[in-house]
Amino acid sequence: MHRTEVVVTGLGALTPLGGDVKSTWDALLAGESGIRGGGLPGHEGVGLPDTPAGTMAIDPAESLPPVGARRLDRSQQAALVAAAEAWADAGAPEVDPDRLASSIGTGIGGVRTLLKEDDVLESAGARRVSPRTVPMLMPNAAAALISIEYGARAGVYTPVSACSSGAEAIALGARLIRAGEADVVIAGGTEAAITPITVAGFVQAQALSRHTAEPASASRPFAADRDGFVLSEGAAVMVLESAEHAAARGARVHAVLAGAGIAADAHHITAPAPDGSGQTSAMRKALAQAGLAPGQIDHINAHATGTPVGDVAEARAIGEVFGRATVTAPKAALGHLFGAAGAIEALIAVLSVEHGVIPPTRNLTEAGVDPDIDLDVVTERRDAPQEAVLSNSFGFGGQNVSLVVTGARHPAPRPASTE
């Protein structure tokens, strides 16, 4: 039975490390941090502690026409900027609009707009609320705006699955292509939710890092002294195509999206399942779809947010599937982009395969890796061929997504091990 191969032909990103893919990638390989301190706008007078955060390296509004930018929530702005880069990188493919889809995940959508316009309502009354409020706060607006911008009529999809949203949007894009419903999908994730209410909620839940004295070292995935994540924002988008469509137009291929696995814990709204069953299931499904055995994965791009419970749970799940695997944790440099996290980390996996390098994990030099975590955590850049990389994204609600990326010229796949 013929199986449609899905390839990645375009990449775009706007992150705390850089305003595009190259600057983000270069900064990540150099071991730089996108986490900043010094107080966040709008946090004055509400009793919040100084909170490090990964704000975008550039204001997305600066890359858009001023009038149009004012009609968009910050999360929508970021998505459009990343999509424009990805589309250009793909060579602005000519595609039947009825064969082009948009799939952009987000954790919460336009929460900044919601909070701002609620303040206007309470301070100035209903007549001062913007008539654009609803389209600016809708979670599906980023995907819809990209559909409008590029004429994508095969469907507009918006996975809203917490920290797994961006990865799930990419998995959905691949499904659409394999199902024959689209030839090209603009897929990724976006988030801009650094607000007093979100920060306060996470502070009360004791989920955020309290290493505030040195913001760049606050995000410490897998470290013995980790104590929480760092809230970040940004967007990442990739152009997915069927291999046939890409070949017909002579497109450059960055990598192959060889497999995707989605599974649920069905356990708790925030805590991972103690036995790691949902996470191991997602990883095994992704391997099976890619036709690869665990030993064929060169490294794992871990979800690894820096929380005491979450990192140990993921390490155990990885160990169950792969044994003592080689892993990297980009959130040490990027922070946690929530709905965009899975998309940017999938993009990093693509670049790892394309360039043959494992990015380093910051902030492990002093305390070292938690002794309860039996993984080979990469702390310095490693240059070596990366034929296959698995990227994990695990979200509140027990929503688990794993993606497998392979090289554009990868060995013939073999059935996954049943051991």
Summary of the structure (lengths in Angstrom):
residues: 419
radius of gyration: 20.1
end to end distance: 25.3
largest distance: 65.0
contacts: 1676
relative contact order: 0.18
helix: 38%
strand: 20%
